């Protein structure tokens, strides 16, 4: 074994190699798990943003309806078109 500037340089045993290999694989697995969690968070962020935008558009459409028009809509119709309950928008 050669020693340069206080550091060992040379061969490692099979046991040392296995130990370092296991540490490396564990760190790699941890990184992959974190990456997966970040990807899920990013996907959920865009789904939520899209949902909120869609909801804002629906709220805007409903706000144009008068109270009488809203009350006149059948109970089974949960979504209101833009201007009336007859589906003409």
LINSULMO-V323271 format. One line per field, one symbol per residue. psi: psi as a letter, one per 30 degrees, with the letter a starting at -180 (. if undefined). burial: + if it has 24 or more other C-alpha atoms within 12 Angstrom, else -. A space follows every 50 residues. Layout:
psi = ???
burial = ???
//
This chain:
psi = kkkkhgkkkbllleeeeeeeeeeeeeeeeeeeeeeeeeeeeeeeeeeeee eeeeeeeeeeeeffkleeeeffkkefjfkkaeflgggf.
burial = -------------------------------------------------- -----------+-------+---------++--++----
//
